[in-house]
Amino acid sequence: MSNRAIVEQFYTAFARLDFQTMQGLYSDDAIFSDPVFLTLDASQVRAMWQMLSSGAKDWSLSWGGIEEIDEEYITCKWVAQYTFSGTGRSVVNHVKAYMRIREGKIIEHSDAFRLSKWMGQALGWKGVLFGWTSVMKKAVQRKARRRLDSYMEKWSY
């Protein structure tokens, strides 16, 4: 399967919240990073997709702009629209994904977006006023990581 086909399969599954297909596309030694969860290993990223997919409300995803940089690196833009479960607020998150694919599996995946913009949408006025501060960003990151750790413990990852 081509790298483009892998990215298309990943985001088609993501749009359907099919975390099992998404999980299967990662290598066992994959590394993931984004502004909320920071760096995750393969087990953690698989659990993250299950956790986020299982709790998604009012979900829609669009994607495109796939660019193959070389034989391993590929990028894609995606937009997620959903209701943030922590506050019930509507979020539209514009993301650029960077993936490295080897032997048909994702070995590196990094999602880039403005955390402060996301916090403004997800958290309301507190996110708008304080989302740019490192204290607020770190608090959001710690909470997300604790939630993931608890989820992994519950589901025996």
C-alpha positions as a LaTeX table, in Angstrom:
\begin{tabular}{lrrr}
\hline
Residue & $x$ (\AA) & $y$ (\AA) & $z$ (\AA) \\
\hline
Met1 & 0.00 & 0.00 & 0.00 \\
Ser2 & 1.33 & 3.45 & $-0.88$ \\
Asn3 & 1.98 & 6.10 & 1.75 \\
Arg4 & $-0.83$ & 8.19 & 0.27 \\
Ala5 & $-3.22$ & 5.23 & 0.59 \\
Ile6 & $-2.19$ & 4.76 & 4.24 \\
Val7 & $-2.93$ & 8.43 & 5.00 \\
Glu8 & $-6.25$ & 8.19 & 3.17 \\
Gln9 & $-7.15$ & 5.04 & 5.11 \\
Phe10 & $-6.16$ & 6.70 & 8.40 \\
Tyr11 & $-8.28$ & 9.83 & 7.88 \\
Thr12 & $-11.21$ & 7.91 & 6.41 \\
Ala13 & $-11.18$ & 5.80 & 9.58 \\
Phe14 & $-10.76$ & 8.92 & 11.75 \\
Ala15 & $-13.79$ & 10.54 & 10.09 \\
Arg16 & $-15.81$ & 7.43 & 11.05 \\
Leu17 & $-14.19$ & 7.30 & 14.55 \\
Asp18 & $-12.89$ & 3.83 & 13.65 \\
Phe19 & $-10.04$ & 3.79 & 16.16 \\
Gln20 & $-9.25$ & 0.12 & 15.53 \\
Thr21 & $-8.27$ & 0.79 & 11.92 \\
Met22 & $-6.27$ & 3.84 & 13.03 \\
Gln23 & $-4.48$ & 1.81 & 15.71 \\
Gly24 & $-3.54$ & $-0.87$ & 13.20 \\
Leu25 & $-1.76$ & 1.62 & 10.96 \\
Tyr26 & 0.93 & 2.42 & 13.57 \\
Ser27 & 4.13 & 0.42 & 13.96 \\
Asp28 & 4.80 & $-1.08$ & 17.38 \\
Asp29 & 7.57 & 1.47 & 17.96 \\
Ala30 & 5.72 & 4.52 & 16.66 \\
Ile31 & 6.05 & 7.96 & 18.24 \\
Phe32 & 3.28 & 10.59 & 18.23 \\
Ser33 & 3.27 & 14.21 & 19.33 \\
Asp34 & 0.85 & 17.10 & 19.51 \\
Pro35 & 0.47 & 20.29 & 21.59 \\
Val36 & $-1.94$ & 18.67 & 24.10 \\
Phe37 & $-0.53$ & 15.19 & 24.75 \\
Leu38 & 3.08 & 16.09 & 23.90 \\
Thr39 & 5.03 & 12.88 & 23.10 \\
Leu40 & 3.37 & 9.46 & 23.16 \\
Asp41 & 4.68 & 5.98 & 22.39 \\
Ala42 & 2.76 & 3.48 & 20.21 \\
Ser43 & 0.69 & 2.05 & 23.06 \\
Gln44 & $-0.24$ & 5.51 & 24.32 \\
Val45 & $-1.22$ & 6.83 & 20.88 \\
Arg46 & $-3.40$ & 3.78 & 20.25 \\
Ala47 & $-5.12$ & 4.36 & 23.60 \\
Met48 & $-5.47$ & 8.09 & 22.86 \\
Trp49 & $-7.33$ & 7.44 & 19.59 \\
Gln50 & $-9.62$ & 4.95 & 21.32 \\
Met51 & $-10.30$ & 7.37 & 24.17 \\
Leu52 & $-10.96$ & 10.36 & 21.88 \\
Ser53 & $-13.07$ & 8.35 & 19.43 \\
Ser54 & $-15.16$ & 6.73 & 22.13 \\
Gly55 & $-16.03$ & 10.06 & 23.72 \\
Ala56 & $-16.57$ & 12.16 & 20.57 \\
Lys57 & $-19.77$ & 14.25 & 20.36 \\
Asp58 & $-21.15$ & 16.07 & 17.31 \\
Trp59 & $-18.13$ & 14.82 & 15.37 \\
Ser60 & $-17.13$ & 15.68 & 11.82 \\
Leu61 & $-13.77$ & 15.58 & 10.10 \\
Ser62 & $-12.58$ & 16.85 & 6.75 \\
Trp63 & $-9.13$ & 16.34 & 5.34 \\
Gly64 & $-7.05$ & 16.86 & 2.23 \\
Gly65 & $-3.94$ & 18.56 & 0.95 \\
Ile66 & $-1.85$ & 15.40 & 1.09 \\
Glu67 & 1.74 & 16.14 & 0.10 \\
Glu68 & 4.36 & 13.44 & $-0.32$ \\
Ile69 & 7.68 & 14.96 & 0.64 \\
Asp70 & 9.82 & 11.89 & $-0.13$ \\
Glu71 & 9.57 & 8.10 & 0.07 \\
Glu72 & 8.86 & 8.20 & 3.85 \\
Tyr73 & 7.51 & 11.64 & 4.77 \\
Ile74 & 4.01 & 12.87 & 4.02 \\
Thr75 & 1.81 & 15.72 & 5.29 \\
Cys76 & $-1.92$ & 16.27 & 5.40 \\
Lys77 & $-4.27$ & 19.01 & 6.59 \\
Trp78 & $-7.39$ & 18.14 & 8.54 \\
Val79 & $-10.18$ & 19.97 & 10.35 \\
Ala80 & $-12.12$ & 18.44 & 13.24 \\
Gln81 & $-15.43$ & 19.88 & 14.44 \\
Tyr82 & $-16.86$ & 18.57 & 17.70 \\
Thr83 & $-18.27$ & 19.41 & 21.09 \\
Phe84 & $-15.58$ & 19.42 & 23.76 \\
Ser85 & $-16.80$ & 17.08 & 26.51 \\
Gly86 & $-15.17$ & 19.04 & 29.32 \\
Thr87 & $-17.24$ & 22.18 & 28.73 \\
Gly88 & $-19.86$ & 21.39 & 26.10 \\
Arg89 & $-18.34$ & 24.09 & 23.88 \\
Ser90 & $-18.02$ & 23.78 & 20.11 \\
Val91 & $-14.51$ & 23.41 & 18.68 \\
Val92 & $-13.19$ & 23.71 & 15.13 \\
Asn93 & $-9.56$ & 22.59 & 15.14 \\
His94 & $-7.35$ & 23.15 & 12.07 \\
Val95 & $-4.42$ & 20.74 & 12.10 \\
Lys96 & $-1.43$ & 19.91 & 9.93 \\
Ala97 & $-0.22$ & 16.35 & 10.29 \\
Tyr98 & 3.29 & 15.21 & 9.56 \\
Met99 & 3.82 & 11.46 & 9.17 \\
Arg100 & 6.74 & 9.20 & 8.51 \\
Ile101 & 5.76 & 5.86 & 7.07 \\
Arg102 & 8.01 & 2.85 & 6.67 \\
Glu103 & 7.09 & $-0.62$ & 5.44 \\
Gly104 & 3.39 & 0.24 & 5.40 \\
Lys105 & 3.20 & 1.51 & 8.99 \\
Ile106 & 3.22 & 4.96 & 10.58 \\
Ile107 & 6.44 & 5.26 & 12.60 \\
Glu108 & 6.25 & 9.00 & 13.41 \\
His109 & 3.17 & 11.20 & 13.57 \\
Ser110 & 3.05 & 14.82 & 14.67 \\
Asp111 & $-0.06$ & 17.00 & 14.67 \\
Ala112 & 0.50 & 20.76 & 14.70 \\
Phe113 & $-2.09$ & 23.35 & 15.76 \\
Arg114 & $-2.26$ & 26.49 & 17.90 \\
Leu115 & $-2.99$ & 25.26 & 21.40 \\
Ser116 & $-4.01$ & 28.74 & 22.53 \\
Lys117 & $-6.66$ & 28.94 & 19.79 \\
Trp118 & $-7.98$ & 25.48 & 20.71 \\
Met119 & $-8.10$ & 26.48 & 24.39 \\
Gly120 & $-10.08$ & 29.62 & 23.57 \\
Gln121 & $-12.72$ & 27.53 & 21.84 \\
Ala122 & $-12.76$ & 24.58 & 24.24 \\
Leu123 & $-12.47$ & 26.48 & 27.53 \\
Gly124 & $-14.24$ & 29.75 & 26.74 \\
Trp125 & $-13.17$ & 33.04 & 28.31 \\
Lys126 & $-10.50$ & 31.43 & 30.51 \\
Gly127 & $-8.90$ & 29.91 & 27.43 \\
Val128 & $-9.15$ & 33.17 & 25.51 \\
Leu129 & $-7.60$ & 35.24 & 28.31 \\
Phe130 & $-5.02$ & 32.77 & 29.61 \\
Gly131 & $-4.54$ & 30.20 & 26.82 \\
Trp132 & $-1.35$ & 31.85 & 25.65 \\
Thr133 & 0.34 & 31.41 & 29.06 \\
Ser134 & 2.67 & 28.51 & 29.74 \\
Val135 & 0.95 & 27.89 & 33.10 \\
Met136 & $-2.43$ & 27.34 & 31.43 \\
Lys137 & $-0.94$ & 25.25 & 28.62 \\
Lys138 & 0.88 & 23.01 & 31.11 \\
Ala139 & $-2.32$ & 22.58 & 33.15 \\
Val140 & $-4.21$ & 21.43 & 30.04 \\
Gln141 & $-1.37$ & 19.08 & 29.08 \\
Arg142 & $-1.20$ & 17.56 & 32.59 \\
Lys143 & $-4.97$ & 17.03 & 32.68 \\
Ala144 & $-4.96$ & 15.37 & 29.25 \\
Arg145 & $-2.10$ & 13.09 & 30.23 \\
Arg146 & $-3.77$ & 12.09 & 33.51 \\
Arg147 & $-6.96$ & 11.32 & 31.62 \\
Leu148 & $-5.02$ & 9.17 & 29.13 \\
Asp149 & $-3.15$ & 7.36 & 31.91 \\
Ser150 & $-6.43$ & 6.58 & 33.69 \\
Tyr151 & $-7.98$ & 5.38 & 30.43 \\
Met152 & $-5.01$ & 3.10 & 29.75 \\
Glu153 & $-5.22$ & 1.65 & 33.24 \\
Lys154 & $-8.95$ & 1.01 & 32.85 \\
Trp155 & $-8.53$ & $-0.70$ & 29.46 \\
Ser156 & $-5.27$ & $-2.55$ & 30.36 \\
Tyr157 & $-3.07$ & $-1.03$ & 27.70 \\
\hline
\end{tabular}
